Amino acid sequence: MTSNSNVSNMRRLVEQLKLEASVERIKVSQAAAELQQFCLQNASKDALLVGVPTGSNPFREPRSCTVV
């Protein structure tokens, strides 16, 4: 049983290593440049940078209405 278990574990390990070896990798400097470019292109749409329009903000404080 132990021998079969070891062979099974080794086969899974080999398959995982094959999968990892086939993943396309890029240099960190290239990834950083692409990330910076993406951030700059989408900065105008980022709610954390430009804020949320008051009319479409579902989390705004409800207005209170007083009856006189």
PAZAPA-4460 file (N, C-alpha, C; in steps of 0.05 Angstrom, whole numbers, plus 32768, in hexadecimal, padded with zeros to 4 digits):
% residues 68
    n_x    n_y    n_z   ca_x   ca_y   ca_z    c_x    c_y    c_z   seq   type   mol
   8010   7FE8   8000   8000   8000   8000   8011   8019   8000     1      M     A
   8026   801A   8010   8037   8031   8012   8045   8037   7FF7     2      T     A
   804D   8022   7FE9   805A   8025   7FD0   8047   8031   7FBB     3      S     A
   802E   8027   7FBB   801A   8032   7FA8   8014   804F   7FAF     4      N     A
   8013   8055   7FC9   800E   8070   7FD2   8024   8083   7FC9     5      S     A
   803D   807A   7FCC   8054   808A   7FC4   8054   808F   7FA6     6      N     A
   804E   807B   7F97   804D   807E   7F7A   8037   8091   7F72     7      V     A
   8020   808F   7F7F   800A   80A1   7F79   8011   80BE   7F80     8      S     A
   801D   80C1   7F97   8026   80DC   7F9F   803A   80E8   7F8C     9      N     A
   804D   80D7   7F83   8061   80E1   7F70   8055   80E8   7F55    10      M     A
   8042   80D9   7F4C   8035   80DF   7F33   8026   80FA   7F35    11      R     A
   8018   80FF   7F4B   800B   8118   7F4F   801F   812F   7F4F    12      R     A
   8036   812A   7F5D   804A   813F   7F5E   8056   8145   7F42    13      L     A
   805A   8130   7F32   8065   8134   7F17   8050   8144   7F06    14      V     A
   8037   813D   7F09   8022   814C   7EFA   8021   8169   7F02    15      E     A
   8023   816E   7F1C   8023   818A   7F26   803C   8199   7F1C    16      Q     A
   8053   818C   7F1C   806B   8199   7F12   8069   819F   7EF4    17      L     A
   805D   818D   7EE5   8059   8191   7EC8   8047   81A9   7EC4    18      K     A
   8032   81AB   7ED4   8020   81C1   7ED2   802D   81DB   7ED8    19      L     A
   803D   81DC   7EED   804B   81F4   7EF5   8061   81FC   7EE1    20      E     A
   806D   81E8   7ED4   8082   81EE   7EC1   8076   81FA   7EA7    21      A     A
   805D   81F4   7EA1   8050   81FE   7E89   8044   821A   7E8C    22      S     A
   8044   8225   7EA4   803A   8240   7EA9   804D   8254   7E9D    23      V     A
   8042   8267   7E8E   8052   827C   7E82   805A   8290   7E97    24      E     A
   8073   8297   7E99   807D   82A9   7EAD   8089   82C2   7E9F    25      R     A
   8087   82D9   7EAD   8093   82F1   7EA3   80A4   82FD   7EB9    26      I     A
   80B6   830F   7EB1   80C8   831C   7EC4   80B8   832F   7ED6    27      K     A
   80C2   8333   7EEE   80B5   8344   7F01   80B3   8361   7EF6    28      V     A
   80C8   836A   7EE9   80C8   8385   7EDF   80B3   8389   7EC9    29      S     A
   80AE   8374   7EB9   809A   8376   7EA4   807E   8375   7EB1    30      Q     A
   807A   8365   7EC5   8061   8364   7ED3   805B   837E   7EE1    31      A     A
   806F   838A   7EED   806B   83A4   7EFB   8064   83BA   7EE7    32      A     A
   8071   83B9   7ED0   806B   83CD   7EBB   804E   83CA   7EB1    33      A     A
   8046   83B1   7EAD   802A   83AC   7EA4   8016   83B4   7EB9    34      E     A
   801C   83AF   7ED2   800A   83B7   7EE8   8008   83D5   7EEA    35      L     A
   801E   83E3   7EE8   801E   8400   7EE9   800E   840B   7ED1    36      Q     A
   8011   8400   7EBA   8003   840A   7EA2   7FE5   8405   7EA6    37      Q     A
   7FDD   83EE   7EB0   7FC1   83E8   7EB5   7FB5   83FC   7EC9    38      F     A
   7FC3   8401   7EDF   7FB9   8413   7EF3   7FB6   842F   7EE8    39      C     A
   7FC9   8439   7ED8   7FC7   8453   7ECD   7FAF   8455   7EB9    40      L     A
   7FAB   8440   7EA9   7F95   8440   7E96   7F7A   8440   7EA4    41      Q     A
   7F78   8433   7EBB   7F5E   8431   7EC8   7F5A   8443   7EE0    42      N     A
   7F6C   8456   7EE4   7F6B   8467   7EFC   7F51   8478   7EFB    43      A     A
   7F48   8480   7EE4   7F30   8491   7EE3   7F17   8482   7EEB    44      S     A
   7F17   8467   7EEA   7F00   8457   7EF2   7F02   844C   7F0E    45      K     A
   7F17   8451   7F1C   7F1C   8446   7F37   7F0D   8457   7F4C    46      D     A
   7EFA   844B   7F59   7EEA   8459   7F6D   7EFA   8462   7F85    47      A     A
   7F10   8454   7F8B   7F21   845C   7FA1   7F30   8476   7F9B    48      L     A
   7F35   847B   7F81   7F44   8493   7F79   7F32   84AA   7F73    49      L     A
   7F1C   84A5   7F66   7F0B   84BB   7F5D   7EF1   84BE   7F6E    50      V     A
   7EEC   84AB   7F7F   7ED4   84AC   7F8F   7EBC   84A1   7F81    51      G     A
   7EA6   849E   7F90   7E8D   8493   7F86   7E7A   84AA   7F83    52      V     A
   7E6C   84AC   7F6C   7E59   84C1   7F69   7E43   84BF   7F7E    53      P     A
   7E3B   84D6   7F89   7E28   84D6   7F9F   7E0E   84C9   7F98    54      T     A
   7E04   84CD   7F80   7DEA   84C2   7F78   7DEA   84A3   7F76    55      G     A
   7E01   8497   7F70   7E01   847A   7F6C   7E0F   846B   7F83    56      S     A
   7E13   8478   7F99   7E20   846C   7FB0   7E0B   845E   7FC1    57      N     A
   7E0A   8443   7FC1   7DF6   8435   7FD1   7DFC   8435   7FEF    58      P     A
   7E14   843F   7FF7   7E1C   843F   8013   7E1A   845A   8020    59      F     A
   7E0F   846E   8012   7E0D   8488   801D   7DF9   8489   8034    60      R     A
   7DFC   849C   8045   7DEA   849F   805C   7DCE   84A6   8052    61      E     A
   7DBA   8499   805C   7D9E   84A1   8053   7D97   84BD   805D    62      P     A
   7D88   84CB   804D   7D80   84E5   8054   7D68   84E3   8067    63      R     A
   7D68   84F4   807B   7D51   84F3   808E   7D3D   8507   8085    64      S     A
   7D25   8501   808A   7D0E   8512   8083   7D00   851A   809C    65      C     A
   7CFD   8533   80A1   7CEF   853D   80B9   7CD5   8549   80B0    66      T     A
   7CC1   8543   80BF   7CA6   854E   80BA   7CA2   8565   80CC    67      V     A
   7C9B   857C   80C1   7C97   8594   80D1   7C7B   8598   80D8    68      V     A
***
